[in-house]
């Protein structure tokens, strides 16, 4: 087989050259956070049930969430919640037919992602100060 320019081309060039628009990343983040929050609500239900089952079960749940892995899960859950809230606010604004031009859409997508991170950090700094 001869080595032609067509045979040297990558099979999926979009992987190397395609750049995701910020709106696509924000949309995917909103969908992924919804799925993660579903799992996080199961953890919240576990905590509530342990509270209802008595001190021994609640101590076990507190011990689980008090480990470094538990804190990491809670931090990620908080970030996902804040990210999803910011995406929801962005969609609410769009539902009012405002901010639908391309520059504003890109700005709102960036702001929702930065806002999710910022709100998470503010909340966790407040929690750590309160401890």
C-alpha positions in Angstrom: 0.0 0.0 0.0 1.4 3.4 -0.9 1.5 6.1 1.6 -0.8 8.8 0.2 -1.7 12.0 2.0 -5.2 10.7 2.4 -4.0 7.6 4.3 -2.0 9.7 6.7 -4.9 11.9 7.7 -6.3 11.1 11.2 -9.5 9.2 11.4 -11.1 11.7 13.7 -9.5 15.1 13.1 -12.2 16.9 15.2 -10.6 15.5 18.3 -7.4 17.3 17.6 -8.7 20.6 16.1 -12.3 21.1 17.3 -12.6 23.6 20.1 -15.8 23.3 22.3 -17.8 26.5 22.5 -18.2 27.7 26.0 -22.0 27.3 25.7 -21.6 23.6 24.8 -19.4 23.1 27.9 -21.9 24.9 30.1 -24.8 22.8 28.7 -22.9 19.6 29.3 -22.0 20.8 32.8 -25.7 21.5 33.5 -26.7 18.0 32.4 -23.9 16.2 34.2 -24.6 18.2 37.5 -28.2 17.1 37.3 -27.2 13.5 37.2 -24.6 13.8 40.0 -27.2 15.7 42.1 -29.5 12.7 41.8 -26.8 10.5 43.4 -26.1 13.2 46.0 -29.8 13.3 47.0 -29.4 9.6 47.9 -26.6 10.5 50.2 -28.7 13.3 51.7 -31.5 10.8 52.2 -29.0 8.4 53.9 -28.1 11.2 56.3 -31.7 11.9 57.1 -32.6 8.3 57.6 -29.6 7.9 59.9 -30.9 10.8 61.9 -34.3 9.2 62.3 -32.8 5.8 63.2 -31.1 7.1 66.3 -27.8 8.3 67.7 -25.8 5.2 66.7 -26.8 5.4 63.1 -26.3 9.1 63.0 -22.8 8.7 64.5 -22.0 6.3 61.8 -23.1 8.7 59.1 -21.2 11.5 60.7 -18.1 9.4 60.8 -18.5 8.6 57.1 -19.0 12.2 56.1 -16.2 13.3 58.5 -13.4 11.4 56.6 -11.3 13.1 54.0 -13.2 11.2 51.3 -16.5 12.3 52.8 -15.4 15.9 52.8 -14.3 15.5 49.2 -17.7 14.1 48.3 -19.4 16.9 50.1 -17.2 19.5 48.4 -17.9 18.1 44.9 -21.6 17.8 45.7 -21.6 21.5 46.8 -19.8 22.5 43.6 -22.3 20.5 41.5 -25.2 22.1 43.3 -23.9 25.6 42.8 -23.0 24.9 39.2 -26.5 23.6 38.5 -28.1 26.6 40.3 -26.1 29.0 38.2 -27.0 27.1 35.0 -30.7 27.2 36.1 -30.5 31.0 36.6 -28.9 31.3 33.1 -31.8 29.3 31.6 -34.4 31.3 33.6 -32.9 34.5 32.1 -33.1 33.0 28.6 -36.8 32.0 29.3 -37.5 35.7 29.6 -36.1 36.1 26.0 -33.2 38.3 27.3 -29.5 37.8 26.6 -29.9 35.6 23.5 -27.4 37.3 21.3 -24.1 35.4 20.8 -21.8 37.6 23.0 -24.2 37.7 25.9 -24.8 33.9 25.6 -21.1 33.3 25.8 -20.7 35.7 28.7 -23.5 34.1 30.6 -22.1 30.6 30.1 -18.7 31.7 31.4 -20.3 33.6 34.3 -22.3 30.6 35.3 -19.2 28.4 35.4 -17.1 30.9 37.3 -20.1 31.7 39.6 -20.5 28.0 40.4 -16.9 27.8 41.5 -16.9 31.1 43.3 -20.1 30.3 45.3 -18.7 26.9 46.2 -15.5 28.4 47.5 -17.3 31.2 49.4 -19.6 28.6 51.0 -16.8 26.3 52.0 -14.7 29.1 53.4 -17.7 30.1 55.5 -18.1 26.5 56.7 -14.4 26.2 57.6 -14.4 29.5 59.5 -17.5 28.4 61.4 -15.8 25.2 62.5 
